[in-house]
Each structure stands twice: as C-alpha cells, then as structure tokens.
C-alpha cells in the first residue's frame, strides 16, 4: 500500500493597509516559492483592505519532520 503524502503549509499575507501588492512583486515571490517546491492552493483578498492571503503547500520532507519533532531550543 502506498504511503499517504503528508503536507506542510504556508500562509502569507501580501500588501498593506495603504498599498496593495504589485503583480510583479507577487510574481517574483511565487516563482521563488515554486523553485522551493511550494504550490499555491488558495488565495483570497482580505476584506476591506489592500491585502491578499496566499496559501501554499509542499510535501513534508523527512528533514522537516525531524526538525519539528526536536524540542525547541536545539
């Protein structure tokens, strides 16, 4: 039986109260995320603001799994 893929998630807000995010800036960030294995799964505008939330996921690696299992401060 195949192993179930586990995911790690990333949620980040772009833009500010006064200025929305520029498409070029967002494209640059998303390209870097893609190079790091992240895949955008959702995005939505934050109500009554110029902000946007982006949610991404990537497969959980063994090294990240080990890091999370270590006590804080190591």
C-alpha positions in Angstrom: 0.0 0.0 0.0 1.3 3.4 -0.9 2.3 5.8 1.8 0.0 8.8 2.4 1.6 12.1 1.4 1.9 14.5 4.3 2.0 18.2 3.6 3.4 21.3 5.1 1.5 24.5 4.6 2.5 28.2 4.3 0.1 31.1 4.7 1.4 34.6 3.9 -0.3 38.0 3.6 0.9 40.4 1.0 0.1 44.1 0.7 -0.6 46.7 3.3 -3.4 48.9 4.6 -2.3 51.7 2.3 -0.9 49.9 -0.7 -1.9 46.7 -2.4 0.6 44.2 -3.7 2.1 44.8 -7.2 1.7 42.0 -9.6 5.4 42.0 -10.5 6.3 41.6 -6.8 3.9 38.8 -6.3 5.0 37.0 -9.4 8.6 37.2 -8.2 7.7 35.7 -4.8 5.6 33.0 -6.3 8.4 32.0 -8.6 10.8 31.6 -5.7 8.2 29.6 -3.8 7.8 27.3 -6.9 11.6 26.8 -7.0 11.4 25.7 -3.4 8.7 23.2 -4.1 5.7 25.2 -2.9 2.4 25.0 -4.8 -0.3 27.7 -4.3 -3.6 26.1 -3.4 -5.7 29.1 -2.5 -5.7 32.9 -2.4 -8.2 35.5 -1.3 -8.5 39.2 -0.8 -8.7 40.3 2.8 -12.0 42.1 3.3 -11.8 45.9 3.4 -8.1 46.1 2.8 -5.5 46.0 0.0 -4.1 42.7 1.3 -4.2 39.3 -0.2 -3.7 35.9 1.6 -1.8 33.2 -0.2 -1.9 29.6 1.0 0.6 27.1 -0.4 1.6 23.5 0.3 4.5 21.2 -0.4 5.3 17.6 0.5 6.6 17.2 4.0 10.2 16.0 3.9 11.9 13.8 6.4 14.3 16.6 7.4 11.4 18.9 8.2 9.6 16.1 10.0 12.7 15.5 12.2 13.1 19.3 12.9 9.5 19.5 14.1 10.0 16.5 16.4 13.0 18.1 18.2 12.5 20.1 21.4 12.6 23.9 20.9 16.0 25.5 21.5 18.1 22.7 19.9 
